[in-house]
Amino acid sequence: MSKQPFEEHKVKELLREMPKVKDARSKEDIYLSVQKEITKKGRGIKGKVVPSLAIVAAVILLSVVSTRLLYNPVHNKDDVNREFTLDKSIAEDNVVTEPKTEMGANHSAMNNEEGIMEPKKSSVKNAVYEKDVQSHTAQSFGVETDHGIVVPITILSEKDEENNWFENYLKLEKMIPEHEWGFQDQFPINAKLSYDDKQQKLLYTFPSKEVVEKIGRSSDSETNFFRSLEYTFSGRVKEIEFKVSDGTVPQLPNYGTINSFEITEQTKRGYFLYEVKNTGKQLYVPSSSSFENISDAFLAMAEKQNSSINPIIPEEQAILVKNEKGILEVGFQPSISLDEIEERALQHLIEGILLTAKSFGYQQVQFDNLNFTNWNGWDFSNPVEVPYSANKFVFSPS
């Protein structure tokens, strides 16, 4: 090694400037591989001693350069929207990823015949899917947390063939254990509600002006009231008409007179994570405003929104998107392996992407550049169906 200090010094300097990489092979495997190449190409050449450090460094350097040429992760919204091609054989052999393990969790996996990592266990899904709705009665609610954030939840209860959705809503509204689940009282308004099925119109009668004033205690309180109505009645009700029991029209300090409120579907939203205080349950929360395109939504989903709303996509994870015949194709750069991401974080990542895709009108998502094909009931070799809704709660009234 002392015969060529200049070359080694240059190699060391180059390595310092390169990003950190991880090679799954042991040092012995790398050395044997290099020695095999030397033997193959350098037979008959005697008296030349090649520095071991320089050889190993050169091999790693070539690996890094070739990897960066093949997979150059995109982290800005101009590049992330471009079309992409992901060669799965290249992805499995060449992509170098940094560990993203959270909470120090180690996840057991096994290799199948193709060398793809497969799990031995899986998580429970947080979202509601079509099969859940087929076997249960599903009712949506917008509930407020202790942080003053309104979260959409879907309650699954025993299948009820006799009552319609509105009758089921009135029954569940009085029974759900909001405090036990970590939420505030669902606006203890005691309003009287009636529903016109033909017009899809809801009549909302406040018991008194004092109750209306409580809703208007702040602009945030008023906003949360209307957002809760949107999450609860979206897809069921087109318009809500308000009045006070004495026949007057409600007046809110910030919104002013509220004769009626039109329920519009919340579309083109990105999804984030919120952890319920005291229970520790993590829920999906849609953005308060819409995005121009799904690429912008994914970029925002990698950023912390405030002290309570957390990102669902790891900061170092680039998402490439492509619309292929109405199916959203999502590619990960770098690729994702089961031993490099905490199980619950992976569940949130997949479901957050699926919910966001649904918000943009997609019915299916094809995931690419995953180093496994089956996990948690999903078959990633085929397009995955988007959920019915977010945040599943199962309730069995006694």
C-alpha positions, 0 to 999 in steps of 0.5 A: 500500500505504501508504494502508491500513496497518491492513488489511495489518497485520491480514492479516499477523497472521492469516497468522502464526497460520495453519498453513504452507501450500504452493500449487503455483501460481506467484506470477504465476499467483496474481496473474493469477487475482486480476487476472482476477477484479478485471477481471470484477467491477470494470469501470467502477470507477475511481480505487480502488487495491486493495493487491496484498499484501492481495489475495494474502493474502486469496486464500491465507487463503480457500484455507486456511480452505476447505481446513481446513473440507473436510479436517480431519485427525484425530489422536486415536483417538476421531475416527480411528475415525469413518466418512469420505467422501473426494471424490476430485475435491476431494482432487486440487484442494484438499488442501494437503500439506507435503513429506515427502521423506526423504533428499533424494530426488527422484522423477520422475513423469509426468502422465497425461491426468487430471492424476494423478501416475504413476511411471516406476519402482517399488520391490521389495516386501518382503512375500510375496504369494500369487503368490510362494507359488504359484511357490516353497516358502515357509517362515517363521522367527523370527530374532533380531537383534543388538539382541535383537529377534525378527523374522518372515521368510519364505524363498522357495526353489525349489518342492519338490513332494516334501517336506512343509513340515516336511521343508522346514523341517528342510532350510532350518534348517541351510542359511540364512546367518543371519550373512550376513543380519544375524541371530544363530544360530537358537538353536544348540540342536541339538534333535531335532524330530519332528512328528505331522501328525494332531495338529499336534503337535511334539515338541521334545527338548533335547540336555542340561540345559546347553542349556536353561540357556543359553536361560534366561540371561535373561528376555528370552532365554526370551521370544525363544525362545518368540516365535521358535517362534511366528513359525516354527510359527504356522499349522502347529503347534498345540502343542509338547511339550518334553523333555530327552534324558534323559527329564526335563522342561525347567526354565527359571529364569524360566518354570519347568517347560515341559511344553508350549507352545501356538502361538497365531496372533498377531492384531490387531498393528500393524507397525513398522520395524526396520533390520538392523545392518550390512546396512541392510535394513529389516524389518517387525516386529509389535507385541509385544501386540495392539490393541483395534481397528485405529485404535489400531494405526495411531495406535501405528504413527506413534510410535517404540517404542524405539531400534530399532523405528521408526514406519511411518506419518509423524507428520503423516499421519492415517489414517481407517478404515472397514469397508465390507462386509468390506473395510477402507477407508483414507483419508489426510489429507492426501492423498499424492502421489508427489513428496512422499514418498520411494519406500521410505517409501511402500512401507513405509507401504502394506505396513505398513497391508496387514500390519496389516489382515491381522492384523485379519482383513481380506483386502482394503484399499481406499486412498483419497486417493492422488493416483495410481492405479498404483504398484509393481504395485498398482492403487489404483483397486481393493481391494488384496489383503493379503500372505501374510506379512512380510519376503521372503528368497529363498534358493537353496541351492547 
